[in-house]
Amino acid sequence: MDYRAFDTSVQEIKYKVLKEVATLAWDGNLDSGLLQIAEKIMPGPKPTMRCCIYKERAIINERVKLAMGGDPDNPNVVEVLNIACDECPVDGIRVSEACRGCIAHRCKNVCPKDAIEIIDLKAHINPDKCIECGRCVSACPYNAITKMVRPCENACKVGAITMTEDKKADIHDEKCISCGACVYQCPFGAISDRSFILEAINLLKESENNTKYKVYAVVAPAISSQFSGIKVEQMVAGIKRLGFFNVVEAALGADMTAYKEAEELYEKKFLTSSCCPAFVRYIKTAFPGLAQHISHNVSPMEEISTYLKKMDPHAKIVFIGPCIAKKMEYKLPEVDGIIDCVITFEELLALLDSRGIDLNEMPEEPLDNASYYGRIFARSGGVSAAVAQALKEHGYDDFTCNPAVCNGIEECKVALLKASRGILQENFIEGMACQDGCIGGAACITHGPKDKKQVDAYGNEAKETTIKESIGILGMIKE
């Protein structure tokens, strides 16, 4: 079965670049082979999707830079490929055939820049004067004037993307939450995330088969919804074949987080979750007055990695998940030294194929670190369910978790607005920046509708049925 089921050609090209870079890095031929990657992926002589083969190759070369870590001076993990950002319509506001040539001329009267002229009884917009404010769109009684919003701008629900004077996408880092929605939604692949795949390869190579230090792969619970037709246990075997000493569930860290978060919620009576780094950053940038209510507990990725480093101070840890914002999280000063590298499921696939590892041929190796509740962190509503369970296991029978389950950043905004005005009825905000939660992450292999039942089924496979059973062996339970 072919589990390389990409949604778009953009994803496939991204994968091919990552695979070629990884292959060269494993063999130590990166310096000598870089210049051949573009021609190998785009052999020509005819272009396949751009105006000419030379532009296609130039864009591939920019993607190679991102695969090698991107712009070191850019603090954001999401970057714009300017050379690829030129295919969207320049005139965002247009007058359609629906214009009736009315005599009210409301569109012309509301324009602050005199950009609308009446020619042959019809409205016409001068693109050199238009500032795309949208007032004419609202004023037209026939809805004859439309504003075309670029896919990246439409995807960014926090308003972090605008257009420059030369009509290129511009990311405002002070607003950006690195959720990666724009990365997937750009039809031309002009926005992409920086890759740390070379760092992961170096960690594995320099470990000398885990003799100098051990390299652990911490996998997000969303792993269960990734490679179609492949069992999680086969993926574990494939990851170990890459050279990892062991594979550990981030869901165990989720159990730890839920247990601690329940204590904090009981103490403070109101809390916002801390597992989604994009949601946490959104609160800090857009609702700074609510930052005091963010759970002081670290994310599951940090929680389990801290535990592993405590058990093995020389260990190196690579987190693997569907989340671009995790790349931003691991670069935070307070996380320094806890996580050594973050890669996505897209990058994991490129790594596996760069070593010729076919998941179909892998045996099944067990992965059983966490409880049902830790594993369902991957879907919307899972965090709330885990915290509610942890409250029961703590014995806090006099308090109930009443959650606002926010599926996507727009729902997060509504709940946070209510909280900022003191009218939110719920006492716990579960914020997930991606639709459906982590299973809808920007760096998933596929992005169709996600079945939460698949995550629940994976959770039901856990041997531990309670959070206490899961973390009890770690010595975290207070008698």
Disulfide bonds with the S-S distance in Angstrom:
none
